[in-house]
Amino acid sequence: MDEAVFFNPGDAIASSHDFKEARRSAEIIKTSKPTGDKLVIAKNDKSGKYAIYFANKARDDHNGTSYHIKDKL
């Protein structure tokens, strides 16, 4: 899974330089706030940092920061 998407960095729920830590944070968020919305863990193309977003926050206009989706929950 290496889909390119654009997000506004300000919409990130959490972020980390470590994928395992980002995944653990996403699982905690998903469990503690079961909204039914899908979460994605995406890697910033420039900084290499992983960020957690709600999937519906992806931007179609390419005005956000470029990320590659690494996992979906």
Residue, then its C-alpha position, 0 to 999 in steps of 0.5 A: m500500500d503506497e498510495a499518494v495523498f495530500f493532507n493539511p498537516g494541521d489536521a493530523i491527530a498525532s505524529s511520530h518518526d517511528f511507524k510502530e509508535a504511530r500505529r500504536s497511537a492510531e490503535i489507541i485513538k480508534t479504541s478510545k473514540p470509536t467514531g466509525d471513521k477510518l484512520v490512516i497512517a501516512k508518511n510525509d514525503k519530505s520529512g519522513k515523519y508518520a502522521i495519523y489522519f481521518a481518511n476523510k481529511a484527504r485533499d483532492d486539490h493538491n494544495g496540502t502536503s504530500y504523504h504516502i499512506k502506509d496503513k489504514l485502520 
